[in-house]
Each structure stands twice: as structure tokens, then as C-alpha cells.
Amino acid sequence: MNSLTKVAAEAPSRRSFRVTLREMTREDHDASERFFAPFMDAPQAYMAPFLAAQHAALSAIRDATAGSGAPEIAVILPDLIDRLAKDCADLSQRAPVVQATRPLSGLAGAYLVLGSQMGVDAMRVRATRAGIAPLPRFFQPTDRRSQWAAVCAKLGDMDPDSDAARRLIDDTRAGYALYAQAGRLTFAKAAT
């Protein structure tokens, strides 16, 4: 047995905390996504409320993570919010105000924001197939792989049984609740 094989055999099998985080917050993620289903079903009809909900949720995450030191989203979050503000103005859509009830960790904010950006590619395709042209600024292609890799590395280093991991799970759930609140407010208004 070579030394690399021996080290791998002796290393405790530790499950990635990123997998644990995803599993522990799956219901919260799915609940928040349900509010965005009208957009996924009819992008053209629900573009304005979708953009307003994104603006509201990301603004709330920005405020909740202020000062928490999240370098992975320090530049991209203000850029996304700025693009969404311009998109909403173009569509005469006003974003609701959503406020977190407590501060969130920067890592939770980065996980939420960058994770949601991973789904933008699929949304871009759906919106393009629906005949939306030009696409709003929010859908501008951007490469977030290095920031996502940095977040994944931090999650991979986290002890799943630690207090920090439990706080991160709670913060991530609270972040998904912000998305759900933003979706509920904007899509309920669009349906009336």
C-alpha cells in the first residue's frame, strides 16, 4: 500500500458540510422557489414581479450581511442589485421592502446569492425561449465559478457538528425565508 492510499484509508470519512447544508435547508429552498413558479411557467407574463422579488431578496440579504465580511459577494451583490434596480425601473415595477429580522453570516449570504446565480443560466434559456428580447440586465452572463469555489472550500472546511455549522444552517434558512417573503409579496400583487 503506497503512502497516499494509506493516508486515504486512515482518514476519517467525513461528509462534506456543503451536502449537509443543502440537505438541511432543502425544504426552505423548495418553499421559497414555489413563490417563483409563475415566472418559471410564464416568464414573459411574470418578468416584472420576478425582477422585483429578486431585488427585494438580494437587498435584504445585503443589509443582513452588512459588515460580516463576505468577500465572495462584496462586488457582485451591489452589481446585481444595481442591475435589478435599473431593470425594475425599465418595467415600472417597484420592489417591495423586505427586511431580515436578524443579521446573517457572510458565508450564508454568499451561499444563497451565488447558489441562486447558478440557476440564472437555466432561467436565461427559459426567458429566451419565451421570446423575451432583449433580456433584462439581471440575466447578463457572468462567471461566478471562482467565487462559488471559494464558498464551497469554506463549507468543506467546516465541522458539520460545530456551533458555527448550526448557525450557518439557521442563517441559510433565514435567507431562504427572505426570498420566500419577497416572492410572496411580488407575485401575490401580480396576481391581483
Buried (B, 14 or more C-beta within 10 A) or exposed (E): EEEEEEEEEEEEEEEEBBEBBBEBBEEBBEBBBEBBEBBBEEBEEBBBBBBBBBBBBBBBBBBBBEEBEBEBBEEBBEEBBEBBBBBBEEBEBBBBEBEBEEBBBBBBBBBBBBBBBEEBEEBBEBBEEBEBEEBBBBBEEEEBEEBBEBBBEBBEEBEBEEEEBEBBBBBBBBBBBBBBBBBBBBBEEBEE
